[in-house]
Amino acid sequence: MHRIGIREFKSSTSAWLRKVQAGDEMTITDRGEAIVRLTPIAASPDCANLAALRESVRRGEATWSGRKPKARPRGVASRQGGEPISDWVIRNRR
C-alpha cells in the first residue's frame, strides 16, 4: 500500500490512479494525517455489476461510448424479451 501526500497526488494524479487501477491501494495524507484511501474497483461490491455490464457490451447486447448515458424515454423496450429497460434496472439494483 502506498502512502502519499495530497500535493504529490495532485501533481501526478493520472499515474497514481493507474497504479490503483492495476491493483495497488493508496492512502492520501494531508500534513501526515490520512484523509482518504483509494482501492481498485475490483475490491468494490459493485464489481459483479460492472463485470456483467462489460460482458453485455462485449456480447453486443449493449453499447457504451465511454460517456455519461443519455436519458431515454421511460418504458423503452430492451432488445431482448420486450421488458422495459427501466424495469430491468430497478430489478437488478442492489
N, C-alpha and C positions, 0 to 999 in steps of 0.2 A: 504494500500500500504506500502510495506517495503522499507526502505531507508538504504542501507548498503555501507560500504567502499569496494573498489576494493580488498584490501587484505583479508578481511573477505569472500568476494565472492569467491576468488581464493582458499581459504583454505577448503571450503566446497561447491564447485560448484554443485555437484550432489544433495545435499539436497535442495539447493536454487532452482534449476531447477525443482525438484519435486513439490515444493510449487507453482511455476509459472504454471506448468502443471495442478495443482489442481485448478487453477483459480485466484491465487493471482497475483498482479502486483508488480513490483520491480523497484526501481531506484538505480543504482550503481553510487557511487561517487568516485572521486579522489581528495583527500585533501579537502573534503567538497563541491566540485563542481560537480553537476550532469553531468554524461557523457553518460549514456545510460539508457533507460527504457525498461524493458522486460515485455511483456504481453503474456498471453496464446494464442496459435494458434487459439482458438475458436473466439478470437476477431479480427482475420485477415480476410480480404476479400476473401482469398483463402480457407476459411473453407468449403464452399459448395463443392468445387472441391475435397478437401481431404475427405470429408464425402462420396461423390459419389465414389471415388476410393476405400475407405474402404468397402463400400457396394458391389461393384463389386467383391472384394476379398471374402467377406462373402458369396456371391451367387455362387462362384466358376467360375465366368466369367474371373477372372484374378488371378494371383498368385504373391506373393511377399515374398522373403526370408528375408527381412529386410535390405538387402544390396543395393548398388547402382545398378540400372538396367544395364544389359549388352546390348551392341548395337545389333540390329537385322538388317538383310539385308533390304534395302529400298523396300517398296512395299509388305511386308509380310501381307497376309490377316488375318483379325481378325477371331475369332471363329464364329461370327455372320455376316451374310449377305455378306461376302466376301470383304467388304470395307478395303482397306489398313489401317493399324493402324496409319501410319504417317498422312494420310488424316484426320482421326478422331481426332488426337491430334491437328493438325493445326486448324480444325474447332472449337474445344472446348477450345481453348486458350482464355484468357480474351479479 
